[in-house]
Amino acid sequence: MLLLYNSAVSGNCYKVRLLAAQLGLPLELVEMDVLDRSNRPDVLGGLNPALRVPTLVLDDGRALGESGAILCFLAVGTPFLPDDRFEKAQVLQWLFFEQYSHEPNIAVVRFWVAFADAPPPEADIEARRRAGYAALRALERHLSDRTFLVAERYTIADIALYAYTHVAHEGGFDLGDHPAVRAWLQRVAAQPGHVAMADQA
Protein backbone atom coordinates (compact mmCIF):
# COMPACT_ATOMS: atom_id res chain seq x y z
CA MET A 1 0.00 0.00 0.00
CA LEU A 2 1.32 3.42 -1.00
CA LEU A 3 0.60 6.37 1.28
CA LEU A 4 -0.11 9.72 -0.37
CA TYR A 5 -0.20 12.98 1.51
CA ASN A 6 -2.84 14.65 -0.59
CA SER A 7 -5.01 17.69 -1.17
CA ALA A 8 -8.25 16.88 -2.97
CA VAL A 9 -8.30 20.18 -4.90
CA SER A 10 -4.63 20.11 -5.92
CA GLY A 11 -3.92 19.27 -9.52
CA ASN A 12 -0.42 18.17 -8.55
CA CYS A 13 -1.92 15.56 -6.20
CA TYR A 14 -4.57 14.62 -8.76
CA LYS A 15 -1.84 13.67 -11.25
CA VAL A 16 -0.57 11.04 -8.83
CA ARG A 17 -4.06 9.75 -8.01
CA LEU A 18 -4.94 9.52 -11.71
CA LEU A 19 -1.82 7.57 -12.67
CA ALA A 20 -2.18 5.27 -9.67
CA ALA A 21 -5.81 4.57 -10.62
CA GLN A 22 -4.82 3.77 -14.20
CA LEU A 23 -2.05 1.48 -12.98
CA GLY A 24 -4.36 -0.22 -10.49
CA LEU A 25 -2.21 0.87 -7.53
CA PRO A 26 -4.15 1.35 -4.30
CA LEU A 27 -3.41 4.53 -2.38
CA GLU A 28 -4.03 5.38 1.23
CA LEU A 29 -4.76 9.11 1.32
CA VAL A 30 -3.87 11.48 4.14
CA GLU A 31 -5.64 14.76 3.46
CA MET A 32 -3.76 18.01 4.01
CA ASP A 33 -5.39 21.44 4.16
CA VAL A 34 -4.59 23.60 1.15
CA LEU A 35 -4.97 26.83 3.15
CA ASP A 36 -3.94 26.02 6.73
CA ARG A 37 -0.42 24.64 6.49
CA SER A 38 0.47 25.03 10.14
CA ASN A 39 0.78 21.28 10.77
CA ARG A 40 2.99 20.54 7.79
CA PRO A 41 6.32 20.68 9.62
CA ASP A 42 5.04 18.09 12.10
CA VAL A 43 3.43 15.84 9.46
CA LEU A 44 5.80 16.21 6.51
CA GLY A 45 9.00 17.47 8.13
CA GLY A 46 10.76 14.13 8.04
CA LEU A 47 9.43 13.18 4.61
CA ASN A 48 9.66 16.19 2.33
CA PRO A 49 11.95 19.16 3.01
CA ALA A 50 9.68 21.42 0.94
CA LEU A 51 6.67 20.50 3.13
CA ARG A 52 4.51 20.18 0.03
CA VAL A 53 1.93 17.79 -1.30
CA PRO A 54 1.92 15.43 -3.01
CA THR A 55 4.32 13.43 -0.91
CA LEU A 56 4.33 9.70 -1.59
CA VAL A 57 5.53 7.20 1.02
CA LEU A 58 6.49 3.77 -0.26
CA ASP A 59 5.77 0.58 1.63
CA ASP A 60 9.40 0.49 2.80
CA GLY A 61 9.11 3.96 4.34
CA ARG A 62 11.03 5.91 1.71
CA ALA A 63 9.35 9.16 0.69
CA LEU A 64 9.23 11.06 -2.59
CA GLY A 65 7.99 14.56 -3.29
CA GLU A 66 7.22 16.63 -6.40
CA SER A 67 4.49 15.43 -8.72
CA GLY A 68 6.75 15.00 -11.76
CA ALA A 69 9.22 12.87 -9.85
CA ILE A 70 6.42 10.72 -8.45
CA LEU A 71 4.89 10.27 -11.92
CA CYS A 72 8.24 9.18 -13.34
CA PHE A 73 8.84 6.76 -10.48
CA LEU A 74 5.44 5.09 -10.83
CA ALA A 75 5.55 5.02 -14.62
CA VAL A 76 8.94 3.30 -15.08
CA GLY A 77 8.41 -0.02 -16.84
CA THR A 78 4.84 0.81 -17.85
CA PRO A 79 3.33 2.11 -21.11
CA PHE A 80 3.00 5.55 -19.49
CA LEU A 81 6.72 6.26 -19.90
CA PRO A 82 8.42 5.36 -23.22
CA ASP A 83 11.54 3.23 -23.25
CA ASP A 84 12.99 5.12 -26.22
CA ARG A 85 15.60 7.58 -24.97
CA PHE A 86 14.44 10.53 -27.05
CA GLU A 87 10.75 9.96 -26.39
CA LYS A 88 11.46 9.71 -22.67
CA ALA A 89 13.29 13.04 -22.88
CA GLN A 90 10.27 14.54 -24.66
CA VAL A 91 8.07 13.41 -21.77
CA LEU A 92 10.45 15.14 -19.39
CA GLN A 93 10.38 18.24 -21.59
CA TRP A 94 6.62 18.50 -21.06
CA LEU A 95 6.89 17.79 -17.33
CA PHE A 96 9.40 20.65 -17.00
CA PHE A 97 7.22 22.92 -19.16
CA GLU A 98 4.25 22.15 -16.95
CA GLN A 99 6.07 23.11 -13.78
CA TYR A 100 7.83 26.18 -15.23
CA SER A 101 5.31 27.78 -17.61
CA HIS A 102 1.91 26.14 -17.02
CA GLU A 103 1.36 25.33 -13.34
CA PRO A 104 2.84 28.58 -11.91
CA ASN A 105 0.28 30.55 -13.90
CA ILE A 106 -2.84 28.47 -14.53
CA ALA A 107 -2.78 26.68 -11.18
CA VAL A 108 -1.86 29.79 -9.21
CA VAL A 109 -4.62 31.87 -10.81
CA ARG A 110 -7.10 29.06 -10.11
CA PHE A 111 -6.01 29.01 -6.47
CA TRP A 112 -6.27 32.78 -6.13
CA VAL A 113 -9.70 32.95 -7.76
CA ALA A 114 -11.33 29.81 -6.36
CA PHE A 115 -9.70 29.14 -2.99
CA ALA A 116 -7.59 31.96 -1.55
CA ASP A 117 -8.94 33.91 1.39
CA ALA A 118 -6.99 37.02 0.38
CA PRO A 119 -6.16 37.01 -3.34
CA PRO A 120 -3.68 39.57 -4.69
CA PRO A 121 -4.71 42.68 -6.66
CA GLU A 122 -6.52 42.08 -9.94
CA ALA A 123 -3.55 43.39 -11.92
CA ASP A 124 -1.37 40.61 -10.51
CA ILE A 125 -4.00 38.01 -11.32
CA GLU A 126 -4.31 39.29 -14.89
CA ALA A 127 -0.54 39.21 -15.38
CA ARG A 128 -0.46 35.56 -14.39
CA ARG A 129 -3.51 34.86 -16.52
CA ARG A 130 -1.74 36.29 -19.58
CA ALA A 131 1.21 34.01 -18.91
CA GLY A 132 -1.21 31.10 -18.51
CA TYR A 133 -2.72 31.83 -21.91
CA ALA A 134 0.78 31.80 -23.40
CA ALA A 135 1.25 28.27 -22.02
CA LEU A 136 -2.13 27.24 -23.42
CA ARG A 137 -1.17 28.59 -26.84
CA ALA A 138 1.99 26.48 -26.76
CA LEU A 139 -0.15 23.42 -26.03
CA GLU A 140 -2.56 24.35 -28.81
CA ARG A 141 0.25 24.66 -31.35
CA HIS A 142 1.71 21.31 -30.40
CA LEU A 143 -1.61 19.46 -30.33
CA SER A 144 -2.94 20.94 -33.56
CA ASP A 145 -1.69 17.91 -35.51
CA ARG A 146 -1.14 15.38 -32.72
CA THR A 147 -3.32 13.04 -30.70
CA PHE A 148 -1.21 13.15 -27.54
CA LEU A 149 1.84 15.12 -26.44
CA VAL A 150 4.54 12.50 -27.09
CA ALA A 151 4.88 9.70 -29.64
CA GLU A 152 1.15 9.65 -30.46
CA ARG A 153 0.44 7.76 -27.24
CA TYR A 154 -0.94 8.56 -23.81
CA THR A 155 1.88 9.14 -21.31
CA ILE A 156 2.52 10.88 -18.03
CA ALA A 157 3.15 14.02 -20.08
CA ASP A 158 -0.57 14.07 -20.85
CA ILE A 159 -1.45 13.36 -17.22
CA ALA A 160 0.77 16.20 -16.02
CA LEU A 161 -0.70 18.79 -18.39
CA TYR A 162 -4.26 17.54 -18.10
CA ALA A 163 -4.46 18.07 -14.35
CA TYR A 164 -4.63 21.85 -14.31
CA THR A 165 -5.75 22.41 -17.91
CA HIS A 166 -9.07 20.62 -17.39
CA VAL A 167 -9.91 22.90 -14.46
CA ALA A 168 -8.46 26.07 -15.98
CA HIS A 169 -11.97 27.52 -16.26
CA GLU A 170 -12.03 27.69 -12.45
CA GLY A 171 -9.36 30.38 -12.78
CA GLY A 172 -11.28 32.27 -15.44
CA PHE A 173 -9.45 30.80 -18.44
CA ASP A 174 -11.54 30.44 -21.60
CA LEU A 175 -10.54 27.55 -23.86
CA GLY A 176 -12.89 28.63 -26.63
CA ASP A 177 -9.99 29.57 -28.90
CA HIS A 178 -8.13 26.32 -28.19
CA PRO A 179 -10.00 23.59 -30.10
CA ALA A 180 -7.02 21.21 -30.21
CA VAL A 181 -6.61 21.48 -26.44
CA ARG A 182 -10.32 20.85 -25.88
CA ALA A 183 -10.26 17.76 -28.12
CA TRP A 184 -7.15 16.48 -26.33
CA LEU A 185 -8.84 16.93 -22.95
CA GLN A 186 -11.68 14.71 -24.18
CA ARG A 187 -9.22 12.06 -25.37
CA VAL A 188 -7.44 12.04 -22.02
CA ALA A 189 -10.73 11.76 -20.13
CA ALA A 190 -11.70 8.79 -22.32
CA GLN A 191 -8.61 6.73 -21.39
CA PRO A 192 -9.18 3.42 -19.58
CA GLY A 193 -9.19 3.75 -15.82
CA HIS A 194 -9.66 7.51 -15.90
CA VAL A 195 -10.98 9.03 -12.68
CA ALA A 196 -12.20 12.58 -12.24
CA MET A 197 -10.61 14.87 -9.69
CA ALA A 198 -13.88 15.15 -7.75
CA ASP A 199 -14.36 11.37 -7.66
CA GLN A 200 -11.44 11.04 -5.28
CA ALA A 201 -12.17 14.02 -3.05
C-alpha positions in Angstrom: 0.0 0.0 0.0 1.3 3.4 -1.0 0.6 6.4 1.3 -0.1 9.7 -0.4 -0.2 13.0 1.5 -2.8 14.6 -0.6 -5.0 17.7 -1.2 -8.3 16.9 -3.0 -8.3 20.2 -4.9 -4.6 20.1 -5.9 -3.9 19.3 -9.5 -0.4 18.2 -8.5 -1.9 15.6 -6.2 -4.6 14.6 -8.8 -1.8 13.7 -11.2 -0.6 11.0 -8.8 -4.1 9.8 -8.0 -4.9 9.5 -11.7 -1.8 7.6 -12.7 -2.2 5.3 -9.7 -5.8 4.6 -10.6 -4.8 3.8 -14.2 -2.1 1.5 -13.0 -4.4 -0.2 -10.5 -2.2 0.9 -7.5 -4.2 1.3 -4.3 -3.4 4.5 -2.4 -4.0 5.4 1.2 -4.8 9.1 1.3 -3.9 11.5 4.1 -5.6 14.8 3.5 -3.8 18.0 4.0 -5.4 21.4 4.2 -4.6 23.6 1.1 -5.0 26.8 3.1 -3.9 26.0 6.7 -0.4 24.6 6.5 0.5 25.0 10.1 0.8 21.3 10.8 3.0 20.5 7.8 6.3 20.7 9.6 5.0 18.1 12.1 3.4 15.8 9.5 5.8 16.2 6.5 9.0 17.5 8.1 10.8 14.1 8.0 9.4 13.2 4.6 9.7 16.2 2.3 11.9 19.2 3.0 9.7 21.4 0.9 6.7 20.5 3.1 4.5 20.2 0.0 1.9 17.8 -1.3 1.9 15.4 -3.0 4.3 13.4 -0.9 4.3 9.7 -1.6 5.5 7.2 1.0 6.5 3.8 -0.3 5.8 0.6 1.6 9.4 0.5 2.8 9.1 4.0 4.3 11.0 5.9 1.7 9.3 9.2 0.7 9.2 11.1 -2.6 8.0 14.6 -3.3 7.2 16.6 -6.4 4.5 15.4 -8.7 6.7 15.0 -11.8 9.2 12.9 -9.8 6.4 10.7 -8.5 4.9 10.3 -11.9 8.2 9.2 -13.3 8.8 6.8 -10.5 5.4 5.1 -10.8 5.6 5.0 -14.6 8.9 3.3 -15.1 8.4 0.0 -16.8 4.8 0.8 -17.8 3.3 2.1 -21.1 3.0 5.5 -19.5 6.7 6.3 -19.9 8.4 5.4 -23.2 11.5 3.2 -23.2 13.0 5.1 -26.2 15.6 7.6 -25.0 14.4 10.5 -27.0 10.7 10.0 -26.4 11.5 9.7 -22.7 13.3 13.0 -22.9 10.3 14.5 -24.7 8.1 13.4 -21.8 10.5 15.1 -19.4 10.4 18.2 -21.6 6.6 18.5 -21.1 6.9 17.8 -17.3 9.4 20.6 -17.0 7.2 22.9 -19.2 4.2 22.1 -17.0 6.1 23.1 -13.8 7.8 26.2 -15.2 5.3 27.8 -17.6 1.9 26.1 -17.0 1.4 25.3 -13.3 2.8 28.6 -11.9 0.3 30.6 -13.9 -2.8 28.5 -14.5 -2.8 26.7 -11.2 -1.9 29.8 -9.2 -4.6 31.9 -10.8 -7.1 29.1 -10.1 -6.0 29.0 -6.5 -6.3 32.8 -6.1 -9.7 32.9 -7.8 -11.3 29.8 -6.4 -9.7 29.1 -3.0 -7.6 32.0 -1.6 -8.9 33.9 1.4 -7.0 37.0 0.4 -6.2 37.0 -3.3 -3.7 39.6 -4.7 -4.7 42.7 -6.7 -6.5 42.1 -9.9 -3.6 43.4 -11.9 -1.4 40.6 -10.5 -4.0 38.0 -11.3 -4.3 39.3 -14.9 -0.5 39.2 -15.4 -0.5 35.6 -14.4 -3.5 34.9 -16.5 -1.7 36.3 -19.6 1.2 34.0 -18.9 -1.2 31.1 -18.5 -2.7 31.8 -21.9 0.8 31.8 -23.4 1.2 28.3 -22.0 -2.1 27.2 -23.4 -1.2 28.6 -26.8 2.0 26.5 -26.8 -0.1 23.4 -26.0 -2.6 24.4 -28.8 0.2 24.7 -31.4 1.7 21.3 -30.4 -1.6 19.5 -30.3 -2.9 20.9 -33.6 -1.7 17.9 -35.5 -1.1 15.4 -32.7 -3.3 13.0 -30.7 -1.2 13.2 -27.5 1.8 15.1 -26.4 4.5 12.5 -27.1 4.9 9.7 -29.6 1.1 9.6 -30.5 0.4 7.8 -27.2 -0.9 8.6 -23.8 1.9 9.1 -21.3 2.5 10.9 -18.0 3.2 14.0 -20.1 -0.6 14.1 -20.8 -1.5 13.4 -17.2 0.8 16.2 -16.0 -0.7 18.8 -18.4 -4.3 17.5 -18.1 -4.5 18.1 -14.4 -4.6 21.8 -14.3 -5.8 22.4 -17.9 -9.1 20.6 -17.4 -9.9 22.9 -14.5 -8.5 26.1 -16.0 -12.0 27.5 -16.3 -12.0 27.7 -12.4 -9.4 30.4 -12.8 -11.3 32.3 -15.4 -9.5 30.8 -18.4 -11.5 30.4 -21.6 -10.5 27.5 -23.9 -12.9 28.6 -26.6 -10.0 29.6 -28.9 -8.1 26.3 -28.2 -10.0 23.6 -30.1 -7.0 21.2 -30.2 -6.6 21.5 -26.4 -10.3 20.9 -25.9 -10.3 17.8 -28.1 -7.2 16.5 -26.3 -8.8 16.9 -22.9 -11.7 14.7 -24.2 -9.2 12.1 -25.4 -7.4 12.0 -22.0 -10.7 11.8 -20.1 -11.7 8.8 -22.3 -8.6 6.7 -21.4 -9.2 3.4 -19.6 -9.2 3.8 -15.8 -9.7 7.5 -15.9 -11.0 9.0 -12.7 -12.2 12.6 -12.2 -10.6 14.9 -9.7 -13.9 15.1 -7.8 -14.4 11.4 -7.7 -11.4 11.0 -5.3 -12.2 14.0 -3.1 
